[in-house]
Amino acid sequence: FADFRHLDPEKEILYLVNCGAHTPWFATRTDDVESNLDKVSLDKQA
């Protein structure tokens, strides 16, 4: 089971992720992992 998140036709990549598992890359859209993770926060789920 996966959720559709993003389609990049130029790179021919289809991003399918588990529900709630947004990739940190989308936080800043850079390849700098530390920069991306600085913008990510985890919240409690019901």
Secondary structure, 3 states (H helix, E strand, C coil): CCEEEEEECCCCEEEEECCCCCCCHHHHCCCCHHHHHHCCCCCCCC
